[in-house]
């Protein structure tokens, strides 16, 4: 077997260059997925894993969550000129960028680029999850979690690739995972985008 070694900075360019870039990226991200799962084990955070075909739509994610008996998360990394924001909302919810910008008192928000996702979270479009915060070494990302996610018992998250999902206890995410990273979060309601820091 031949193992392809490639600079991580090249991943976004592959994504933009190849029509089936997501398949290439999945092969390149195997090590990242292993890093995520090793981190969870090291910090005694139990999880269940499910391999599946690459998820490309929210509807597919909702089906996986139903099979898991968990809550499907839609996770979006957005930015303004100064900062990055990671929003975690229910899978069926539609993200309103204008409303989010008003909530953050920001003039404009745009979605993070493939380069941003690769650099900050070691992932790519369609595979973003809060587990990628493991790689945000400089704490450039502020985390916002919808209250409905916080009130769920279990959530499913991609381990930085979209052909595998992990189910985790929300309690473990809040009491073990985020504290182990030194990450705080803001609770908000995506319908009204009222929030408070936790």
C-alpha positions, 0 to 999 in steps of 0.5 A: 500500500502506498501512503500519500503524504501531503502538506495540510495547506494543500488540502483546500486547493485540492478541494477546489481543484477536484470535482470529487475533492471531498473523497480525496479529502476523506482519505487525507483526513484519516489521521485527523479523525484518529487524532479526534478519537484518541483525544476523546479516549485520553480524556475519558469521553465515551462515544459510539461511532458509525461509518456511513456514506459521505453526508452532503445534505442536512436531510442525510444527517437527520437520518443518521441521527435518527438511527443513532437516537441522537440530536443532529447538529448543524455546525457552521463556522462564520467570520467577520473581519476580526473574529471567527464564530462557530454556531451549533444549531439543530440540524433542521434549523436554517441559519440566518446570517443577517440575524446572527450578525445583528446578534453579534453586533457585527456589520457582516458575516461570511462563511469561513473558507476551505482554507480557514477550515483546514487551518483552524479545525483540520476539516473541510466544508460538509464535515465541520463539527465542534470536535474540530475545536481540538485543533484551534490552538490559538483560540481564534474561534468563539463558540455559540450553542443553541439551547435546544442542543444543550437540552438534548441528551446526545448529539452526533458530530463528525470527527472532521470527516463526513463519512463517520459520525460520533455520538456523544453525551451533551453532559460529557461535551459540556463537562469534559470536552470543552473544559479540557480545551479551556473553551467557554461557550455562549448559549443562544436561541437561534430563533431569537438569537438571544444569548448568554455566556457560559 
